[in-house]
Amino acid sequence: MDKGDNRLAWKPKIIGIGDNGKKSLLPTYLNWIESSEVLMGGERQLAFFPEYTGIKIVLKGSLANSANRLIEEAGLGKRCVVLASGDPLFYGIGGYLSSKLDVEIYPTTSSIQAAFARLGESWQDAEVVSLHGRSMKGLAQRIDGKSKVALLTDENNHPGAIAAYLLDFGMTEYRMFVAENLDGESERCGWYELQEAGGHTFSPLNVVILRHDADASASIPSWPLGIEDEAFSQRKPDKGLITKKEIRVLSLGQLALKPDSIVWDIGTCTGSVAIEAARIAKQGQVYAIEKNAADLQNCLENMRRFRADITAVQGLAPEGLESFPDPDSVFLGGTGGEMKELLRICAERLRPGGRIVLNAVTIENLYEANKILAAEGLAVNISMVQISRSKPILDMTRFEGLNPVYIITAKHKEPDAANEKETCASE
């Protein structure tokens, strides 16, 4: 060991690197890499250092396995350096490794920063979404209404696939800026119409920026909470019942949705509740099930109309629910003839702090649901809602009542309340 080689002072270093390889690194960073004994990174990053004689760990497959190997080598006192694209803490490996190991992090310009620099626009007001290694599901509601969006892509979620997705949801107000091979020898940047991007071949290394087209912005639809009933495609006459706007808004309030909630809509019919839930839980997931094929088609049409990318399937619940992840919120607009088993499964699968909301229009269903939910150990709250809407009569106005609806809300009992009840019973 050389004099002054203080291994105890050396922490594993995570260094951001650009597509121009060594040119993107400060001399100090290069010295650290040259003096290290272990170098970890993706194949592309490691290829910038063909002459490296130490141990190379390729980041491929299981991130946990690679991290464990790094921890093992660092534990042996070896000098470790990790190479990461751009900013390691921006959808990168930095956050994961720093939770496992005491590291030092040295970022370089991220691909998003570089792309906006090429565009010559600020990006503090952009919605940034990573599609790298992720599903595109739910992108529509997440970016709807955003005038500036940056997307990290991968080989499946490439610019052509993104363009086709946006066209499917009628999001034609967007134009696409694609920045390829940033800082590399074959860098290329340019604007594309969505239809044009769909038929173009791009480099696998790219960043996509979406911007509202000035001429198309005026035609962007706006859908506030409480979409009008008539705006939904639905089966008529009244047999294709939709959850009426006023009841829908109150029920959504009882669901206590969060931005990342996982939601079930059982018996979705037109999809009105599922769609409005998706527009609230923009970073969550919404799963809908409907037994009638015609109603499901209306739901799928409404999904695209209102830019809500939910998972909607045909089936008679509780069959089919096993494929859904455990929910934070469950809405039941109707229960068919399987109420006991259906509510049992919903109660069993409900995540801590979650809620089940059931709409009932008969006192028999009200009684049955209340009894079943209480038997499942849930706290139940019921509201009877009677809505009347104004109607013109000659030059005057009258009110016409809608059917009363019972909104039944169930949630897990608070632990303190249960303990208090036990204490009182024993006294």
HELIX and SHEET records of a PDB file:
HELIX    1   1 ARG A    7  ALA A    9  5                                   3    
HELIX    2   2 LYS A   22  SER A   24  5                                   3    
HELIX    3   3 PRO A   27  SER A   35  1                                   9    
HELIX    4   4 GLU A   43  LEU A   46  1                                   4    
HELIX    5   5 LEU A   63  GLY A   75  1                                  13    
HELIX    6   6 GLY A   94  SER A   98  1                                   5    
HELIX    7   7 SER A  111  LEU A  119  1                                   9    
HELIX    8   8 LEU A  139  ILE A  143  1                                   5    
HELIX    9   9 PRO A  159  ASP A  168  1                                  10    
HELIX   10  10 LEU A  194  GLY A  198  1                                   5    
HELIX   11  11 SER A  217  SER A  219  5                                   3    
HELIX   12  12 ASP A  229  ALA A  231  5                                   3    
HELIX   13  13 LYS A  245  LEU A  255  1                                  11    
HELIX   14  14 SER A  272  ILE A  280  1                                   9    
HELIX   15  15 ALA A  293  ARG A  305  1                                  13    
HELIX   16  16 LEU A  321  SER A  323  5                                   3    
HELIX   17  17 MET A  339  ARG A  349  1                                  11    
HELIX   18  18 ILE A  363  ALA A  375  1                                  13    
HELIX   19  19 PRO A  415  SER A  426  1                                  12    
SHEET    1   A 5 ILE A  55  VAL A  58  0                                        
SHEET    2   A 5 VAL A  38  GLY A  41  1                                        
SHEET    3   A 5 CYS A  80  SER A  85  1                                        
SHEET    4   A 5 LYS A  13  ILE A  17  1                                        
SHEET    5   A 5 GLU A 104  TYR A 106  1                                        
SHEET    1   B 5 GLU A 127  SER A 130  0                                        
SHEET    2   B 5 LYS A 148  LEU A 152  1                                        
SHEET    3   B 5 ASN A 206  HIS A 212 -1                                        
SHEET    4   B 5 TYR A 174  GLU A 180 -1                                        
SHEET    5   B 5 ARG A 188  TYR A 192 -1                                        
SHEET    1   C 7 THR A 311  GLN A 314  0                                        
SHEET    2   C 7 GLN A 285  GLU A 290  1                                        
SHEET    3   C 7 ILE A 262  ILE A 266  1                                        
SHEET    4   C 7 SER A 329  LEU A 332  1                                        
SHEET    5   C 7 ARG A 355  ALA A 360  1                                        
SHEET    6   C 7 VAL A 405  HIS A 412 -1                                        
SHEET    7   C 7 LEU A 378  VAL A 385 -1                                        
SHEET    1   D 2 SER A 388  ILE A 393  0                                        
SHEET    2   D 2 MET A 396  GLY A 401 -1                                        
END                                                                             
